[in-house]
Amino acid sequence: MSKGTVLVVSSSADTLELQGGKRAEIGVYLNELVVPAMALVAGGYEIVLATPNGKKPVIDAVSRDASHFNNDAAAFQKALDFFDSYPAMVNPVTLRTTVEQGLDSYAAVFVPGGHAPIVDLAQDEDMGTVLRHFHDTGKPTALLCHGPIALIAAVPQMKAFRAALDRDDMSGAKAVGGGWPYAGYKMTIFSNDEDKVAEEQLLHGRMKFYVGDALQAAGGIVTSNTKVFDPHLTEDRELITGQNPRSDHLVANALLAALER
């Protein structure tokens, strides 16, 4: 018998606009999506995958590598098979559908990263509705790597806030970021130092804004590890956040523990 259903909300974006009009191919990281999802299924939970447009997430090509699975070729293949064939992965629904059908039946929500959530989830009104529901009901809300940037979708003046971010105007963002449900929460996200490495080695351009700065502008208390790319987890009330791809198992375990509580 199922222990309950967890809503997995993923971006389906595949390109990120950088400063100067440049664009980079991006997506969702395979391990960030499937490691927690597989842990939930193994723990007795059903999952529903939702994206803003109902399309299957695009996996970032950089993440299609066994190095993200401790160089375990079998674990990497298992992850690929899960993404390619597990029913919830193959048949995502739209975020709007989950909102219209009601969120009360979901026990928790999980958002994986990769740079993709910056593009759509962070400025999706339905994402804001989902987050406010889980915040108001105190149900576990877990986000990984760049996934926590989706939290700004719950800023009441989200459009103005996002416009300020795209101008890299953090003071302007602070001015319109009031009323955020997660103000004063401790949280983590892919750090500025980590994104500077990504800019140089993967994106080949400068991002419009750094995601940690965005969360701080909204009122979050952002924590980071002492060494880049080392795993790091932060928990505060219903909120569970992991800093980077190597935090996948930490987030999965913390979410399962919170569900059991």
QUIFENZI-V27910 format. One record per pair of residues at least 24 apart in sequence whose ideal C-beta (glycine too) atoms are under 8 Angstrom apart, sorted by sequence separation. I is the first residue (numbers start at 1). J is the second residue. D is the distance in whole Angstrom. If there is no record, write none. Layout:
# QUIFENZI-V27910
i=I j=J d=D
i=I j=J d=D
This chain:
# QUIFENZI-V27910
i=33 j=57 d=6
i=59 j=83 d=7
i=155 j=179 d=7
i=156 j=180 d=7
i=8 j=33 d=8
i=109 j=134 d=5
i=128 j=153 d=4
i=155 j=180 d=5
i=33 j=59 d=8
i=108 j=134 d=7
i=121 j=147 d=8
i=124 j=150 d=8
i=127 j=153 d=4
i=128 j=154 d=5
i=154 j=180 d=6
i=189 j=215 d=6
i=99 j=126 d=5
i=103 j=130 d=6
i=122 j=149 d=5
i=127 j=154 d=8
i=128 j=155 d=8
i=154 j=181 d=5
i=8 j=36 d=8
i=98 j=126 d=8
i=106 j=134 d=8
i=118 j=146 d=6
i=121 j=149 d=7
i=122 j=150 d=6
i=125 j=153 d=7
i=152 j=180 d=8
i=154 j=182 d=7
i=187 j=215 d=6
i=8 j=37 d=6
i=28 j=57 d=4
i=30 j=59 d=5
i=95 j=124 d=6
i=117 j=146 d=5
i=121 j=150 d=4
i=123 j=152 d=8
i=124 j=153 d=5
i=151 j=180 d=8
i=27 j=57 d=7
i=28 j=58 d=7
i=29 j=59 d=8
i=30 j=60 d=8
i=96 j=126 d=5
i=99 j=129 d=5
i=103 j=133 d=5
i=109 j=139 d=7
i=113 j=143 d=8
i=116 j=146 d=8
i=117 j=147 d=6
i=122 j=152 d=5
i=123 j=153 d=6
i=128 j=158 d=6
i=27 j=58 d=4
i=28 j=59 d=6
i=29 j=60 d=6
i=32 j=63 d=8
i=95 j=126 d=4
i=99 j=130 d=7
i=103 j=134 d=7
i=108 j=139 d=6
i=109 j=140 d=7
i=111 j=142 d=7
i=112 j=143 d=8
i=113 j=144 d=5
i=114 j=145 d=7
i=115 j=146 d=6
i=118 j=149 d=5
i=122 j=153 d=6
i=151 j=182 d=6
i=193 j=224 d=8
i=197 j=228 d=7
i=27 j=59 d=5
i=28 j=60 d=6
i=31 j=63 d=6
i=95 j=127 d=6
i=98 j=130 d=7
i=107 j=139 d=6
i=108 j=140 d=4
i=109 j=141 d=5
i=110 j=142 d=5
i=111 j=143 d=4
i=112 j=144 d=5
i=113 j=145 d=3
i=114 j=146 d=6
i=117 j=149 d=5
i=121 j=153 d=6
i=27 j=60 d=4
i=29 j=62 d=8
i=30 j=63 d=4
i=56 j=89 d=7
i=104 j=137 d=8
i=106 j=139 d=7
i=107 j=140 d=7
i=108 j=141 d=7
i=109 j=142 d=7
i=110 j=143 d=7
i=111 j=144 d=7
i=112 j=145 d=7
i=113 j=146 d=4
i=117 j=150 d=5
i=125 j=158 d=7
i=187 j=220 d=5
i=189 j=222 d=6
i=191 j=224 d=5
i=6 j=40 d=5
i=26 j=60 d=6
i=27 j=61 d=7
i=29 j=63 d=4
i=30 j=64 d=6
i=56 j=90 d=7
i=108 j=142 d=7
i=110 j=144 d=8
i=113 j=147 d=4
i=186 j=220 d=8
i=187 j=221 d=7
i=188 j=222 d=6
i=191 j=225 d=8
i=194 j=228 d=5
i=28 j=63 d=8
i=57 j=92 d=7
i=95 j=130 d=7
i=112 j=147 d=5
i=113 j=148 d=8
i=123 j=158 d=6
i=183 j=218 d=7
i=184 j=219 d=6
i=185 j=220 d=6
i=186 j=221 d=5
i=187 j=222 d=6
i=188 j=223 d=5
i=193 j=228 d=5
i=194 j=229 d=6
i=25 j=61 d=7
i=27 j=63 d=8
i=56 j=92 d=6
i=111 j=147 d=4
i=123 j=159 d=7
i=151 j=187 d=7
i=182 j=218 d=7
i=183 j=219 d=3
i=184 j=220 d=8
i=185 j=221 d=7
i=187 j=223 d=7
i=188 j=224 d=6
i=31 j=68 d=4
i=55 j=92 d=7
i=111 j=148 d=8
i=182 j=219 d=7
i=183 j=220 d=7
i=184 j=221 d=7
i=186 j=223 d=6
i=191 j=228 d=7
i=30 j=68 d=7
i=31 j=69 d=6
i=54 j=92 d=6
i=180 j=218 d=5
i=182 j=220 d=6
i=6 j=45 d=5
i=8 j=47 d=5
i=10 j=49 d=6
i=12 j=51 d=4
i=29 j=68 d=7
i=49 j=88 d=5
i=54 j=93 d=6
i=111 j=150 d=5
i=123 j=162 d=5
i=148 j=187 d=6
i=170 j=209 d=8
i=180 j=219 d=5
i=3 j=43 d=7
i=5 j=45 d=7
i=6 j=46 d=7
i=7 j=47 d=8
i=8 j=48 d=7
i=9 j=49 d=8
i=10 j=50 d=7
i=11 j=51 d=7
i=12 j=52 d=6
i=38 j=78 d=8
i=48 j=88 d=6
i=49 j=89 d=6
i=54 j=94 d=4
i=122 j=162 d=7
i=148 j=188 d=7
i=149 j=189 d=7
i=168 j=208 d=6
i=177 j=217 d=6
i=180 j=220 d=8
i=3 j=44 d=4
i=4 j=45 d=6
i=5 j=46 d=4
i=6 j=47 d=5
i=7 j=48 d=6
i=8 j=49 d=5
i=9 j=50 d=5
i=10 j=51 d=5
i=11 j=52 d=7
i=12 j=53 d=6
i=38 j=79 d=7
i=47 j=88 d=5
i=51 j=92 d=5
i=53 j=94 d=7
i=148 j=189 d=4
i=168 j=209 d=5
i=173 j=214 d=7
i=177 j=218 d=4
i=178 j=219 d=8
i=2 j=44 d=6
i=3 j=45 d=5
i=4 j=46 d=7
i=5 j=47 d=7
i=6 j=48 d=8
i=8 j=50 d=7
i=9 j=51 d=7
i=46 j=88 d=8
i=49 j=91 d=8
i=50 j=92 d=6
i=52 j=94 d=7
i=147 j=189 d=8
i=166 j=208 d=5
i=177 j=219 d=6
i=1 j=44 d=8
i=2 j=45 d=7
i=5 j=48 d=6
i=7 j=50 d=6
i=12 j=55 d=5
i=49 j=92 d=4
i=50 j=93 d=5
i=51 j=94 d=7
i=52 j=95 d=5
i=54 j=97 d=7
i=146 j=189 d=7
i=165 j=208 d=7
i=166 j=209 d=7
i=170 j=213 d=6
i=174 j=217 d=5
i=2 j=46 d=5
i=12 j=56 d=7
i=14 j=58 d=4
i=35 j=79 d=7
i=38 j=82 d=6
i=49 j=93 d=7
i=50 j=94 d=7
i=51 j=95 d=7
i=145 j=189 d=7
i=146 j=190 d=5
i=165 j=209 d=5
i=170 j=214 d=8
i=173 j=217 d=4
i=188 j=232 d=6
i=12 j=57 d=5
i=13 j=58 d=7
i=34 j=79 d=5
i=37 j=82 d=7
i=41 j=86 d=8
i=48 j=93 d=7
i=50 j=95 d=5
i=136 j=181 d=8
i=145 j=190 d=5
i=173 j=218 d=7
i=188 j=233 d=7
i=11 j=57 d=6
i=12 j=58 d=6
i=135 j=181 d=5
i=143 j=189 d=8
i=170 j=216 d=8
i=188 j=234 d=4
i=10 j=57 d=4
i=50 j=97 d=7
i=135 j=182 d=7
i=170 j=217 d=5
i=187 j=234 d=6
i=31 j=79 d=6
i=34 j=82 d=5
i=50 j=98 d=5
i=186 j=234 d=5
i=30 j=79 d=6
i=34 j=83 d=5
i=37 j=86 d=8
i=132 j=181 d=6
i=165 j=214 d=5
i=186 j=235 d=8
i=187 j=236 d=7
i=194 j=243 d=8
i=30 j=80 d=7
i=33 j=83 d=7
i=48 j=98 d=7
i=131 j=181 d=7
i=186 j=236 d=4
i=194 j=244 d=6
i=37 j=88 d=8
i=63 j=114 d=7
i=185 j=236 d=5
i=37 j=89 d=8
i=165 j=217 d=7
i=185 j=237 d=7
i=187 j=239 d=6
i=189 j=241 d=7
i=191 j=243 d=7
i=30 j=83 d=6
i=164 j=217 d=8
i=188 j=241 d=5
i=190 j=243 d=6
i=191 j=244 d=8
i=60 j=114 d=5
i=185 j=239 d=5
i=187 j=241 d=5
i=188 j=242 d=7
i=189 j=243 d=7
i=190 j=244 d=6
i=34 j=89 d=8
i=60 j=115 d=7
i=188 j=243 d=4
i=60 j=116 d=7
i=161 j=217 d=8
i=161 j=218 d=7
i=182 j=239 d=7
i=48 j=106 d=8
i=58 j=116 d=7
i=57 j=116 d=7
i=45 j=107 d=7
i=149 j=211 d=4
i=152 j=214 d=6
i=148 j=211 d=7
i=152 j=215 d=7
i=155 j=218 d=6
i=151 j=215 d=7
i=146 j=211 d=6
i=149 j=214 d=6
i=149 j=215 d=7
i=152 j=218 d=6
i=148 j=215 d=7
i=151 j=218 d=8
i=52 j=120 d=5
i=52 j=121 d=7
i=151 j=220 d=7
i=40 j=110 d=8
i=52 j=124 d=5
i=37 j=110 d=8
i=36 j=110 d=6
i=52 j=126 d=7
i=52 j=127 d=7
i=36 j=112 d=7
i=113 j=190 d=7
i=33 j=112 d=4
i=8 j=88 d=7
i=12 j=92 d=8
i=32 j=112 d=4
i=32 j=113 d=5
i=10 j=92 d=7
i=32 j=114 d=6
i=29 j=112 d=7
i=115 j=198 d=7
i=28 j=112 d=6
i=29 j=113 d=6
i=28 j=113 d=7
i=29 j=114 d=4
i=9 j=95 d=7
i=28 j=114 d=4
i=27 j=114 d=5
i=26 j=114 d=6
i=27 j=115 d=8
i=28 j=116 d=5
i=115 j=203 d=8
i=26 j=115 d=4
i=27 j=116 d=5
i=28 j=117 d=8
i=118 j=207 d=8
i=26 j=116 d=5
i=7 j=98 d=6
i=24 j=115 d=8
i=122 j=214 d=8
i=26 j=119 d=8
i=118 j=211 d=7
i=148 j=241 d=5
i=147 j=241 d=8
i=7 j=103 d=7
i=143 j=239 d=8
i=141 j=238 d=5
i=143 j=240 d=7
i=144 j=241 d=7
i=145 j=242 d=7
i=140 j=238 d=6
i=141 j=239 d=5
i=142 j=240 d=4
i=143 j=241 d=5
i=144 j=242 d=4
i=145 j=243 d=7
i=7 j=106 d=4
i=16 j=115 d=5
i=138 j=237 d=7
i=139 j=238 d=6
i=141 j=240 d=7
i=142 j=241 d=7
i=143 j=242 d=8
i=145 j=244 d=5
i=5 j=105 d=6
i=6 j=106 d=7
i=9 j=109 d=6
i=16 j=116 d=8
i=138 j=238 d=5
i=140 j=240 d=6
i=142 j=242 d=8
i=145 j=245 d=6
i=5 j=106 d=6
i=6 j=107 d=6
i=7 j=108 d=7
i=8 j=109 d=8
i=9 j=110 d=7
i=10 j=111 d=7
i=144 j=245 d=8
i=4 j=106 d=8
i=5 j=107 d=6
i=6 j=108 d=5
i=7 j=109 d=5
i=8 j=110 d=5
i=9 j=111 d=5
i=10 j=112 d=6
i=14 j=116 d=7
i=16 j=118 d=6
i=17 j=119 d=8
i=145 j=247 d=7
i=4 j=107 d=4
i=6 j=109 d=7
i=7 j=110 d=7
i=8 j=111 d=8
i=11 j=114 d=7
i=13 j=116 d=4
i=16 j=119 d=6
i=135 j=238 d=7
i=144 j=247 d=6
i=3 j=107 d=8
i=4 j=108 d=8
i=6 j=110 d=6
i=8 j=112 d=8
i=12 j=116 d=7
i=13 j=117 d=8
i=15 j=119 d=7
i=134 j=238 d=7
i=144 j=248 d=6
i=11 j=116 d=4
i=13 j=118 d=8
i=10 j=116 d=8
i=11 j=117 d=5
i=13 j=119 d=4
i=36 j=142 d=7
i=13 j=120 d=5
i=144 j=251 d=5
i=11 j=119 d=6
i=12 j=120 d=7
i=36 j=144 d=7
i=143 j=251 d=8
i=11 j=120 d=5
i=142 j=251 d=6
i=11 j=121 d=5
i=9 j=121 d=7
i=32 j=144 d=5
i=142 j=254 d=7
i=32 j=145 d=5
i=142 j=255 d=4
i=32 j=147 d=7
i=140 j=255 d=6
i=29 j=145 d=7
i=142 j=258 d=8
i=9 j=127 d=7
i=140 j=258 d=4
i=140 j=259 d=6
i=9 j=130 d=7
i=7 j=130 d=7
i=113 j=245 d=8
i=62 j=202 d=6
i=9 j=150 d=7
i=110 j=251 d=8
i=110 j=255 d=6
i=108 j=255 d=6
i=108 j=258 d=7
i=108 j=259 d=6
i=107 j=259 d=6
i=26 j=203 d=8
i=68 j=245 d=6
i=24 j=202 d=7
i=24 j=203 d=4
i=24 j=204 d=7
i=24 j=205 d=6
i=22 j=204 d=8
i=63 j=245 d=7
i=22 j=205 d=4
i=18 j=203 d=6
i=20 j=205 d=7
i=19 j=205 d=7
i=20 j=206 d=8
i=16 j=203 d=7
i=18 j=205 d=4
i=19 j=206 d=4
i=18 j=206 d=6
i=19 j=207 d=7
i=18 j=207 d=6
i=19 j=208 d=6
i=18 j=208 d=7
i=16 j=207 d=7
i=17 j=208 d=7
i=39 j=249 d=8
i=36 j=248 d=6
i=40 j=252 d=7
i=32 j=245 d=6
i=35 j=248 d=4
i=39 j=252 d=4
i=43 j=256 d=5
i=31 j=245 d=6
i=35 j=249 d=6
i=39 j=253 d=7
i=45 j=259 d=7
i=36 j=251 d=6
i=40 j=255 d=7
i=29 j=245 d=5
i=32 j=248 d=6
i=36 j=252 d=4
i=39 j=255 d=8
i=40 j=256 d=7
i=43 j=259 d=8
i=31 j=248 d=5
i=35 j=252 d=6
i=39 j=256 d=6
i=36 j=255 d=6
i=6 j=255 d=8
i=6 j=259 d=8
i=4 j=259 d=7
i=3 j=259 d=7
